[in-house]
């Protein structure tokens, strides 16, 4: 095809997965509740996960007054389970692997280099040296079937906060001699770094 490459829309999700009407129920699964480019290769997996959650909600629902009663009981439980997963998979898609298409590669070479440095640091250095503190990148974590998308996102975010804390600590340590020369009333450097230990 001879044409300019197109762009995928930004990843998105719906916080609502069901609608109960007086005589019907509507359930959304797959791309209807979480749409994202194929960057992370999780489209079919996430849709199947939605179907499993819906099946579990239906299995656990009381069907006392027939199919509609069962559906009415199941849909809120499905939504409670599916909403955090839909948000998490959309967030993972935002950071998963955004630089595989020409349109995003050309946007910012510096951002691309930063993404790859972050990916390599998390996946091949920190998560190997200190696995209890640092996780691999989210794109690697989604390949672990025992983790839900919400668990992957929380794990990746913990590592992000810890890396931000380390960056702040490094910047503070580098600026410390200069700050001391200003003769400001500053506590000792270790006391300033204590809040970062909670990350």
N, C-alpha and C positions, 0 to 999 in steps of 0.2 A: 504494500500500500504506500502510495506516495502522498504523504501529508505530514503535517506537524504532529508531534506526539500530543496526546490529550493528557488531561490531568484527572486523577481520581478525586472524588470529594473527600473532605476530611472525615475521619472516623466519627460515628455518632451512635447514640443508643437512645432507647425510650425507657423512661423510668416506670411506665405502665405496660403490663403485658397482657391484660385481660379487661374485658368489659362485660358486665352482666346486664342484660336487658330483661324485660318481663318474661319473655318466652324463649330467650336464646342466650347463649354465651359465646363470646368471641375470644379466641386465644391466639396470641402472636408468638411465633418461634422464629429462630434463624435470623435472616437479614431484616425481617420486619421489626426486630427489637434491637439489633446491633449490626450496623452496616459499616464495613471498612474495606479498604483496598486489600488485595491478596498478599500484602507484604509479609505477613507472619504465618501464612498457610494454615489458618485456623477456622476458615469459614464453615466447612462441613463439620469439623469437630465441635465447634460451638453450637451449631444447629442441632446436632445429635445430642449434645449435652442438654439443650433445652427440652428436647423430646423426652429424654430420660427423667428430667425434673418434673415434667408434666405427668408422665406415667406414674411416678412415685406419689405425686400429689393426688392423682385419681385413685391410686391403690389405697392411700391412707384416708380417703374421704368417706364419710358416712353416706350411703345411698338410700337412706330410709324411705324417702317418698319418690323414688324413681330416678331416672338418669339426670333430670334437671336439678334435683336436689343434690345429687352427687357432684355435678358440675359446679353448682353454687358453693359447695363446701370446698372443692378442690382448687378453684381458681385463685382465691386469695393466698392459699398456701403456695401455689405455683409462683405467683407474683413475688411473694416474700423471698423465695429461693432464687428466682431468675433475675430479679432486678439488680442485686449486687454483682452477679456474674456478667450481665449485659454491660454494666458500666465498666467493670474491670477489663473485659476483653476489648472494649473500645479504647480504653486508656492504654492498654498494652500495645494496641495497633498504632497508636500515636507515636510511641517511642521504639517500637519493635525493630524495624529495619527500614527507615524512611528514605534511604539513599540508593535504592536499586533501580530507579527509573530515571531516564535522562532529564525529565522536567525538574526533579528534586535534586539531582546531582549538580545541575548547573546553577542552582539558586545561590548556594553559599559553600564554596570549597572549605572555608574555615569551620563552619558548622559540621560538615561531613567529617573533617579530620578530628574534631572534638568528639563526635559520636563514636568513631572507630577507636579512638584512644580510650574513651570511657568503657566501651565494650571489651576491649582487650584487657584493660586494667581490672575490671570486675571479674571477667570470665577466666582469664588465664593467670592472673597474679594474686589478687586479694582473696578470691574465693578458694584458691588452692592453699595459700599460706595461712589464712585465718577464716576457715569455713564457718565458724560459729558467729562471726561478726559480719562477714560480707558474703553476699550471694552472687552467683553469675548474673548476667544480664537477663532481663525478662524474656527475651526471645529464646534463650536457652532454657529457662525455667518452664516455659509452656510445653516443652517436650517431656516433662515429667508427669506421667499419667495420674499419679497419686495426688497431685496438687490441682485444686480448682483455680479458675481464673482469678477469683478474689484473693486466694492465698498467694498466687504468683504476684499479683499487683502489690499486696501488702509487703511481701518479702522484698521485692525490688525497691519499694519506697523506703523501707528501713535502711537498705544499703545506700540509697540516695541521701538520706538524712545524715548517715554516718560519714559519707564522703564530703558532704557540705560542711559538717563539723570539723573534719580533718583539714579541709581547705581554709576554714576560718581560723583554726588553731595555727596553721602554718603562716597565714598572713599576719596574725597577731604576734607570733614569735619573731617573724622577720621585721615587723615594725616596732617591736619592743625597745630596741636601743634608741631609736629616733624619738619615741614617745617619752622615754626616761630623760632625754636631753631637754625636753620641753619643761621639765621640772613640775609636771602635773602631779597632783596627789593620787598616785595609782597604787593599788594593792599589788602584792607580788604576783608575777606571771602565773604560777601554779594555781592561785586562787581564782584568777580570771578564767582558767581553762576547766575548772571543776564542772560548770554546767554542761560542757561538751561531753563529759564522761557519761551523761545520762542518755546520749544518743545511742 
